[in-house]
Amino acid sequence: MPCSADPCQWDTDGASEEQREVAASKCWPCPAITQCGAFAGANREVHGIWAGHDRSKLQGRKAAKTKRTEETK
């Protein structure tokens, strides 16, 4: 698995957009991508690249959606 060789590569803190995209692209051929995504979801990971997705971006979208929902109430 690519992430086991260099776990720091999947840390998004301080990473450029290009670095994030390169790391995420390395996930797609991984045989553990499904389990990786399930683990990240079950553990509510909010940082790093998990199963080809930047979890910090997912968290940002959820926060924005929550804010819009609260504003319409």
C-alpha positions in Angstrom: 0.0 0.0 0.0 1.4 3.4 -0.9 0.5 5.0 2.4 2.5 2.5 4.4 5.7 3.5 2.7 5.5 7.2 3.5 2.6 8.0 5.9 3.6 11.7 6.0 2.8 12.1 2.4 -0.9 11.8 3.2 -0.9 14.5 5.9 -2.5 17.6 4.4 -1.3 20.2 7.0 0.9 22.6 5.1 0.6 20.7 1.9 0.0 22.5 -1.4 -3.0 21.7 -3.6 -0.6 19.9 -6.0 0.8 17.8 -3.2 -2.7 16.9 -2.1 -3.7 15.9 -5.6 -0.6 13.8 -6.1 -1.2 11.9 -2.8 -4.8 11.4 -3.6 -4.1 10.0 -7.1 -1.8 7.3 -5.5 -4.9 5.9 -3.6 -6.9 4.9 -6.7 -5.0 1.7 -7.6 -4.7 0.6 -3.9 -6.5 -2.7 -3.0 -7.4 -1.3 0.4 -9.2 1.9 -0.9 -12.6 0.7 0.2 -11.5 -0.2 3.7 -9.5 3.0 4.0 -12.6 5.1 3.2 -14.7 3.1 5.6 -12.2 3.6 8.4 -11.9 7.3 7.7 -15.7 7.7 7.8 -16.2 5.5 10.9 -13.5 7.4 12.8 -14.6 10.8 11.5 -11.2 11.7 10.2 -11.0 15.3 9.3 -7.3 15.6 8.2 -5.3 13.9 5.6 -5.9 12.0 2.4 -8.1 8.9 2.9 -9.3 6.7 0.0 -8.3 9.3 -2.5 -10.2 12.2 -0.8 -8.9 15.1 1.1 -10.8 14.8 4.3 -10.1 18.4 5.4 -11.9 19.6 2.3 -14.8 17.3 3.1 -15.0 18.8 6.6 -15.0 22.3 5.1 -17.9 21.5 2.8 -19.9 20.0 5.7 -19.3 23.1 7.8 -20.4 25.4 5.0 -23.5 23.3 4.5 -24.4 23.4 8.2 -23.9 27.2 8.2 -26.2 27.6 5.2 -28.8 25.4 6.8 -28.7 27.3 10.1 -29.0 30.6 8.2 -32.2 29.5 6.5 -33.9 28.6 9.8 
